[in-house]
Amino acid sequence: MKKNTAFIYISIFFVVLTIVFVVVGRNFSKTSIEVGDLDSNVMRKSPRPHSEPSSTRKNRATERSSHGKVKLNEDFNPALYRTVDYKHGENISGDDQSRAYIGIPSTSQRVMLTPNQLGEYPLQPADMKETLAVRLVFKDIAPGTPVAVSILDGGSFPSNETSSRLLEIQKWGGVSFKYTTSANPGHHRLRVQPRGHPIKILDFYAGVNAAAL
């Protein structure tokens, strides 16, 4: 009798255990399915990495292309020029607000230079025998005022065989010209003087590979 009772208890225990495993298994499967559906919904709703409107990508590409190669006869656009101060991050004593815009084809650089208190613009690299586009803008100098531009250290003006030129302030407030460095490495300075106003000095360092300077 005791053996039969023990057998019955053991059978009941295994039946209960089986029922528990079945119930738990079903709940686990249901939970897994719900979590899987949730993950799928999140993946569908989440934006793709690096996705952006095609118009934005187009604008960025246009911006990069607009800052591409420098052409000597390109239309002037001051927004394309990167500012280079004589002393980075500092106010320059005696700055008269004159600015030099330089286009350098060998380095694909368009720079706007600010002078120091001595009228010297920051040194810029260039290749030997390279022609540069130079545009100087002066504040409060009347149109028609003569401006003498002289070569101090070699090089030439492509449109003039002499070492100096006499220009006039244009209606937009400055002068523009082309300048070609010599075949010799080193400094190439230009002296610029509007009549009745302080002298300005441009300095280009010509080397074998200006882009590496």
C-alpha positions as CSV (number, residue, x, y, z in Angstrom):
1,M,0.0,0.0,0.0
2,K,2.8,2.4,0.9
3,K,4.5,1.6,-2.4
4,N,1.4,2.4,-4.4
5,T,1.0,5.7,-2.5
6,A,4.6,6.7,-3.2
7,F,4.2,5.8,-6.9
8,I,1.0,8.0,-7.1
9,Y,2.8,11.0,-5.5
10,I,5.8,10.6,-7.8
11,S,3.4,10.4,-10.8
12,I,1.5,13.5,-9.7
13,F,4.9,15.4,-9.2
14,F,6.0,14.6,-12.8
15,V,2.6,15.6,-14.2
16,V,2.7,19.0,-12.4
17,L,6.3,19.5,-13.5
18,T,5.4,18.8,-17.1
19,I,2.5,21.3,-17.0
20,V,4.8,24.0,-15.6
21,F,7.4,23.5,-18.4
22,V,4.6,23.7,-21.0
23,V,3.1,26.9,-19.6
24,V,6.5,28.6,-19.1
25,G,7.6,27.5,-22.6
26,R,4.5,29.1,-24.2
27,N,5.0,32.3,-22.3
28,F,8.7,32.5,-23.3
29,S,7.9,31.9,-27.0
30,K,5.2,34.6,-26.9
31,T,7.6,37.1,-25.2
32,S,10.3,36.3,-27.8
33,I,7.9,37.0,-30.6
34,E,6.8,40.3,-29.1
35,V,10.4,41.4,-28.6
36,G,11.3,40.4,-32.1
37,D,8.4,42.4,-33.5
38,L,9.4,45.4,-31.4
39,D,13.0,45.2,-32.7
40,S,11.7,45.0,-36.2
41,N,9.5,48.1,-35.7
42,V,12.4,50.0,-34.2
43,M,14.6,49.1,-37.1
44,R,11.9,50.3,-39.6
45,K,11.4,53.5,-37.8
46,S,15.0,54.4,-37.0
47,P,16.8,56.6,-39.6
48,R,19.6,55.0,-41.6
49,P,23.1,56.0,-40.6
50,H,24.4,59.0,-42.4
51,S,21.1,59.5,-44.3
52,E,20.4,63.1,-45.3
53,P,18.3,64.8,-47.9
54,S,19.7,64.6,-51.4
55,S,19.4,68.4,-51.6
56,T,21.8,68.7,-48.6
57,R,24.4,66.4,-50.2
58,K,24.1,68.4,-53.4
59,N,24.7,71.7,-51.6
60,R,27.7,70.3,-49.9
61,A,29.1,69.0,-53.2
62,T,28.5,72.4,-54.8
63,E,30.3,74.1,-51.8
64,R,33.3,71.9,-52.2
65,S,33.5,72.4,-56.0
66,S,33.2,76.2,-55.6
67,H,36.3,76.2,-53.5
68,G,38.2,74.2,-56.1
69,K,41.0,75.2,-58.4
70,V,41.9,78.9,-58.6
71,K,41.5,80.5,-62.0
72,L,43.3,83.8,-62.6
73,N,40.4,85.3,-64.5
74,E,37.6,84.0,-62.3
75,D,34.8,86.3,-61.0
76,F,35.7,87.8,-57.7
77,N,33.7,86.4,-54.8
78,P,34.9,87.4,-51.3
79,A,32.9,84.6,-49.7
80,L,35.4,82.1,-51.1
81,Y,38.4,83.6,-49.4
82,R,39.8,82.3,-46.1
83,T,40.9,85.0,-43.7
84,V,44.6,84.9,-42.6
85,D,45.6,87.4,-39.9
86,Y,49.1,88.6,-39.4
87,K,48.8,87.5,-35.8
88,H,46.2,84.7,-35.4
89,G,43.4,85.5,-33.0
90,E,44.7,88.9,-32.0
91,N,43.6,92.5,-32.7
92,I,46.2,94.2,-34.8
93,S,47.3,97.6,-33.6
94,G,47.2,100.2,-36.4
95,D,45.0,98.1,-38.8
96,D,43.6,100.5,-41.3
97,Q,41.1,97.9,-42.7
98,S,42.9,97.4,-45.9
99,R,42.7,93.8,-47.2
100,A,44.7,91.8,-49.8
101,Y,42.8,89.0,-51.6
102,I,45.3,86.5,-53.2
103,G,44.5,83.6,-55.5
104,I,47.3,81.0,-55.6
105,P,46.7,78.3,-58.3
106,S,49.4,75.9,-57.1
107,T,47.9,75.5,-53.7
108,S,44.3,76.1,-54.7
109,Q,44.1,78.7,-52.0
110,R,42.1,81.9,-51.9
111,V,43.2,84.0,-48.9
112,M,42.2,87.3,-47.5
113,L,45.1,88.9,-45.7
114,T,45.1,91.5,-42.9
115,P,48.2,93.6,-42.3
116,N,50.1,94.3,-39.1
117,Q,50.9,97.8,-37.8
118,L,53.8,98.1,-40.3
119,G,51.5,97.5,-43.3
120,E,53.0,94.0,-43.9
121,Y,50.7,91.2,-45.0
122,P,51.3,87.6,-43.9
123,L,53.8,85.6,-46.0
124,Q,52.2,83.3,-48.5
125,P,53.8,80.3,-50.3
126,A,53.8,80.0,-54.1
127,D,55.6,78.1,-56.8
128,M,58.5,79.5,-58.8
129,K,57.5,81.2,-62.0
130,E,53.9,81.1,-60.8
131,T,51.3,83.8,-61.7
132,L,49.1,85.0,-58.8
133,A,45.9,87.0,-58.8
134,V,46.2,90.0,-56.4
135,R,43.4,92.3,-55.3
136,L,43.9,95.1,-52.8
137,V,41.0,96.8,-51.1
138,F,41.5,100.1,-49.2
139,K,39.1,101.8,-46.8
140,D,38.3,105.5,-47.4
141,I,40.5,106.1,-50.4
142,A,38.8,107.9,-53.2
143,P,38.4,106.3,-56.6
144,G,41.0,107.6,-59.1
145,T,43.8,107.9,-56.4
146,P,47.1,106.7,-57.9
147,V,48.7,103.5,-56.5
148,A,52.3,102.7,-57.1
149,V,53.2,99.0,-57.2
150,S,56.9,98.1,-57.2
151,I,58.7,94.7,-57.3
152,L,61.4,94.5,-54.7
153,D,62.8,91.0,-55.0
154,G,62.4,89.7,-58.5
155,G,59.5,88.5,-60.5
156,S,57.4,90.4,-63.1
157,F,54.0,91.7,-64.1
158,P,52.7,89.5,-66.9
159,S,51.3,92.5,-68.8
160,N,54.2,94.9,-68.1
161,E,57.9,94.3,-68.6
162,T,58.9,97.0,-66.1
163,S,59.4,96.4,-62.3
164,S,56.7,98.9,-61.3
165,R,53.2,99.8,-62.3
166,L,51.0,102.8,-61.6
167,L,47.4,101.9,-61.0
168,E,44.3,103.8,-59.9
169,I,41.8,103.1,-57.2
170,Q,38.6,101.7,-58.8
171,K,35.0,102.5,-57.9
172,W,34.9,99.3,-55.8
173,G,37.6,100.7,-53.6
174,G,40.9,99.1,-54.7
175,V,43.2,97.8,-57.4
176,S,43.8,94.4,-58.9
177,F,46.7,92.9,-61.0
178,K,48.6,89.8,-61.8
179,Y,52.1,89.0,-60.5
180,T,54.5,86.3,-61.5
181,T,57.3,85.0,-59.2
182,S,60.8,84.5,-60.5
183,A,62.6,81.2,-61.3
184,N,64.6,81.6,-58.0
185,P,63.5,80.3,-54.7
186,G,63.0,82.7,-51.8
187,H,61.1,85.8,-50.8
188,H,59.3,87.9,-53.4
189,R,58.1,91.2,-52.0
190,L,55.8,93.8,-53.6
191,R,55.7,97.4,-52.4
192,V,52.2,99.0,-52.7
193,Q,51.6,102.7,-51.9
194,P,48.5,104.7,-52.6
195,R,49.3,108.4,-52.9
196,G,49.1,110.1,-49.5
197,H,48.6,106.8,-47.6
198,P,50.9,104.3,-45.8
199,I,53.0,101.7,-47.7
200,K,51.8,98.1,-47.9
201,I,54.1,95.1,-48.3
202,L,53.1,91.8,-49.9
203,D,55.5,88.8,-49.5
204,F,55.4,85.5,-51.4
205,Y,57.9,82.7,-50.7
206,A,58.6,80.8,-53.9
207,G,59.6,77.2,-53.6
208,V,59.7,74.0,-55.6
209,N,56.4,72.7,-54.2
210,A,54.4,75.5,-52.6
211,A,51.6,73.1,-51.5
212,A,54.1,71.4,-49.1
213,L,55.3,74.7,-47.5
